[in-house]
Amino acid sequence: MARDRLPHWLRKWQINKQKTIKSVAKSVVSIHFCQTRPFDTDPSMSGQATGFVVDAERGLILTNRHVACAGPFWGRCIFYNNEECDVSVLYRDPVHDFAFLKFDPETIRHMKIMELELDPEGAQVGVEIKLLGNHAREKYSFLSALISRVDRNAPEYGGYSDFNTNYIQAAAAASGGSSGSPVVNAAGKVVALQAGRRKGGWINYFLPLYRPLRALQCIQNDRPVTRGTIQTQWTIEPFDECRRLGLTSEWEEHVRKMAPKETGMLVAKIVLPEGPADGKLQAGDILLKVNGELLTQFVRLDDILDSNVDQKIRISIQRHGKDLDVYCIVGDLHAITPDRFVSVAGGTFHDLSYQQARLYAIACNGVYVCEAVGSFKIDDDTTSGWIVDSVDKRLTRNLQEFIEVMKTIPDRSKIVIAYRPIQYLHMTVTRVIDLDRHWHPMMSLAVRNDETGVWNFSGIANPIPAKPPAPQKAEFTQLGGNSQTATAEIVRSFVRVSCTLPLKLDGFPKTKTTGCGLVIDADKGLVFVSRAIVPHDLCDINITVAESIIVTGKVVFMHPLQNYAILRYDPGLVLAPVRSAQLSTEYIKQGQGTIFVGFDSNLRLAITKTTVTQITTGIIPVNASAPRYRPINIESIMVDTELSTICTSGVLLGEDGIVQAFWLNILGADDCEYNLGLATPSFLPVISKFQQGVIPTLRILNMERCVLEMSDARPRGVSNKWINEVAKADPSRQQLFIVGNLGRPLSFAHEDDDLRVGDVILTLNEKLITGVSDLDIMYDNEVLDAVIVRNEQEMHVKVHTVPTKDIETDRAVVFCGAVLQKPHLAVRQQISKLPSEIYVSARSRGSPAHQYELSPANFITAVNLVPTDDLDSFVQEVKKIPDNTYFSLRCVTFDNIPWIMTMKKNDHYFAMSEYVKDTSSSPASWKVITDEASMAQGNITADAMDVERDDC
């Protein structure tokens, strides 16, 4: 009834409005896209956005340039009726935030494709507008607003930012996913393009449509979209600011008379060095005319520049009240916008773009590092943003010079690079890097193909083999003023260990680690090091002796429980007086004096006398989001010195120079690091076998135990007899162990094990178990006779140990950007049921795995409904899937929740490769199995991978 009382004209207006909205909705598409590689200002990423059809016959969609991405784009769009099709980039503007995507109209069969008309003149202050897009990533959400400004300078976002255009402003409250939404008026015409918003506010910014309309008309008429530049950024400044910059009253009066709607003028903000206007224009110059035409707006300035590429123009300015005329040759904006990049040794490089040059007001030339990873990863905080001046002492002034230099450098070379951070170009930095041309053998060139919309990869240089190493001589640094002979000698046993990881395996989050190791056998070249430094053996290891000699190392042993690895180097290459550390056979005691010799995070030596304050059974918390290696069943030593909190590696020494304990760092949950001491006798059963020339194969108990105090032992049924036995055997601690967790998912665990969670362990093979070292009996016994207390009942059970020969990861498959492996030990220790032998360890950003949300810590159980229990069956099934087609995966989360997902295969950017451990040699080595496409495009670097579990 209330509707019937509305006036006829209002009711008719509402009906027309609804028809307009429905018509507009049929032209709007939801865009799901990936930037598959970092490029220019854009990182590799996946996202959602909006676009709308502007030419139904040709299949053209208008959206933002930051959606189309500066680099390799891979995307799809979903129409109003939920039909889907692939899209590629037809045109991306070098500066302004718009781009055109192309799709095949023939693929949309169940709906008539509608197109929207662009009306740049319709954007006026006070006009009521509607935004239709994926606001907050909710498909087809409408927002209403009124245009409040049409003369705002383009907002600065920090990375890619539009400039040399005015922007339109409204309080529309559009949010993530709305980029590229059409801004329509009551007539259903598009008057602007949604481009950005103020963070934390309701203010939205829209791009005017003058340049998109001109570009669209060029494309429709098969003409090139010419874009001119004099490499100068202009801003709109109000008349009051122009007066302060020197605008004369005569010119102000003239401009106000000729353009009565204008409230300001264009002022030069940045003039790039070495550009067409360098030495002619200056920051603060007020633009009056171009080629004799009065100019106060960006639109007409763009028109003139775009129409005069390679031509001379006359620019009239006013500088501090003086009229000046200057002449500039208009440059080609596309020519200073990179359309190619080179991948080598894990890093990605291209010529410096106009976007980056404008952002930092520098000359538009030089080799820009857009992904400083792999060999070119300097530190954890620097992944991009510097210009390479020279490599191996040779200039690299542009990308071609860089390519020619890199072609000549052998694998594993140590080379000097000179670079400048783009934010601080006055500061040149030099670094020595290790060139990796074995994990990343092919140097590849990617070139943008504007006809197909994809980037074509080609190999441009095979690696030069590494030079054979030669023996080197050096002397150890002597500790001046040190009265401790013991510490002076131990210095000759320390080496620096640097580990580079080409793939993220086993949940380990880092790609480069550095710390100190201890030489335990100088004759055999054996080094003891923490597993926080060498987490697995898919890595490159450099061992630095005497701070001078660098030799490669190999992993020969990794302890599954005690947080250490043993490395081997060729002692014949080291002509230095390396000393084997002497290891104590007696356990250090609480309250005992010791000498702390440690290295901090910068590997600086620190020495002090101290006291052992505590020896306790340590429990390292699990990393719930992504299981990773952690030691269990260890007794940690604490000392009374602040150095223990800042030193990540070292030893505890006796006055006689014998090592009483190793000081190691342990990577815990949420990347927290623990520093603690581990007594040397715990390691002697393994180390002694190495000294005998035998590589040990251990057996371990398939459980994690917790300390049980005597106060809790009685309620659990432990008799006074056993309590008295414990007091006699270990009067300093008086403890037993209780089974806290059983690693049942170990595929090699014995099905007849009779331990249960909550069992109190009294003896193993008639040996009373009161300390961690008592558990060493497990290493050499297949079956142990155990006396336990369960449910207050004392009983005998047989406990089977499990072999550790195959416990470490020996294979990884990289598919659609996801790193797949068998569940490693930490996964098996933390999960109650193992869904399959295919575990997602990591994924690369911008990949199909990232876009379709195949998360780390998921398990894959089937491909296209075909069960896949292991990596062999998985590889067999996915090879059957044609490129660029959908397939389904059945998955199970780490919390044992099954789900199904669909994913589109992409062999062009993410061809499958395998990393396989070759155990035929000793020590074992890894090899990469890949196809030509994967070789050409270059392997995805570990730095670009996520390892943390996402919510599904």
C-alpha angles and dihedrals in degrees: 000000000000090000091053091057092060115108115263094243092051093047090050091048091053092049091050089047092054091048090050093051093048091048092050092049091061090061098047121092135192111233122209110188147166133204096212097195134028109257135170108322095345126089123210105276148145125229151147128245143152136258138166136217115257098168116030095182095054094034098240124165124190118216139139125300089229087059094049087048128215093257139037109340128196119179154142134207131216120211131215092271091047096255112146135209139169119260132198132189114265097173134001118186114235094224115005120074101249137095140171123234123198129216136171108257090202090070091065102077107156102053137044107245112235125202130208126226120234114228110178093174091059093075103097133148111272096021114140111236140185128211118206116188149098095302109183084000090291109136117244102001119166124217129183130209146145122246107248102176137018099177104063120132114245111273120250115232100177099245120041109005132171118236142169091051138086118243132215120233134206138155096245102139093221113164143181114342094026095097109124095023117150116247103214134186128218091278092058095249121136110243099172145001122245107239112158149336142221110265112247093009142084095242116118130191125216130195116231113241102228095100096038089051092050091048091048092052091050091052093046090051093046092245125138116256098239116202123189131196142175089195093248127129116216129193134196109249123185119244093256091058091044089055090054088051090055106272108160121231090240092059093043091052091048094050093046089051096047095041107026094174093058121100098181148010139239116270128188110248104170129015111189119229114250091014126125092269097043110126091011105066127038134197107272096034112140114224114231109161142354116207088348095306119122109241129194101146136066093227095067092040090056090048092056096044094046091050096048106050109160089007130114118248132188116232120195116202140166117229117186091334096315123114115228136177120208131179124220135179108231111235129214109259092201090057092062093045110090117238098175142045139191125226117202133155090354096304128108124219139179140158114287110268129227087243093060094039092052092046091058099026094240136134114284098242140085138075110292123205106219094171114029098187138114109033090353096057103118098178141340092266098052116069099144143348110090139106120231111225099175142000122202088356092302124116119252103190094158140009095269092054089048091053093050092051094047092051091065101050118097124227117274092019120152106227137175118237124191117204142160125221106239091231092054107033092162088069119075117197127194126201138174112231135183110236113225114204096149103064088034101029102161123070102210136192121213117199125187114242108206093191097056098025092229131107114245117220125210132173113240104177137017115217122268109233118254119265114250111259120250128208115265133198129221143149127229121248112259119226106237118215093010114141094188110094089189094061092045090058097043090061087074090060098054122093132175116244121202118186126192118192116201094190134033106242135164093018092290107152102202132079099194129035134174132189144128128284132193123234107232096174118022093183093057095033095239120164128190114214140163120264087230084072098038106026097168138355100254090098149088115252127198119189117200116204123196089355087282117061116071119195132167120254135203131207111246100167139015120189111223095211113019104060101244141108131197118223131192130211131178105266089195089073093055116079096181133104096260113178128210109235114241111233124210119239092202126077117247113242134226110265093022119136118242143166114248113213111179144159121221126217089280089052093246115153120245126183131186141149113247146153133251105248101179143008111193140158103262125217116192112205117244120249099240098191096052119006113229137172116292130166119250132188094030133140110222125207123215124197135199101249134094088226088076090071096051102035113083099185139020141091144270110238135198122222088259092060095251116139109243097179142000116240107217139172120230124200108226138177119322090011093292113152125218122202116203144144126251119197114245097229088069089066100041096090089063100033093050090058091053090051087054090053095253124125104217124230107204133202119210138193112259095232147075115231133204130207116263116203119212091246088065095038097072095054088052092057103263106151126231088248092064093041089056091048090053092049090054096045098046112013094167096063111009099200142139132197130249126199105254101172137005119214093219095156091069101121090216096048117122114253093215097060108137101199119115132194107268096032113140111223114219105165141000115203087348092304115127109236112217102134139039092250089061088067091065086091087082095068097077104026126085093195129025127199105226132192109205141166116231124173089350090304123118113221145160119241137173114242119197120209121214127228119246099203093108098027096106123077112269103171140035131183120204107205127168088343096308122118108221125190141151111280106275125223096271090055092050091049094053104040128076097207129023109221095192144333092259111091126177105229100173143340135211121243114249093027130119088255089057096043095047092041103243094166133207113260091036123123124221115219105168143015115211087346091304109125113243112189098171142017094268093058091042093054091046092055100043091051087065092059114097117232118269094017132117125252134172130241126198108213140179123209122228087257089060096254112145120219139160129226139180124223136180117231118234115188094166096068100014111036115173120260135174134216111205129182113230107213095179090092129056116261095029118245135202128236131192120230112198143143130246094263092054091046092052097048093047124237119283109258121241090235090067092057131099118217102175119101117253127210111256 
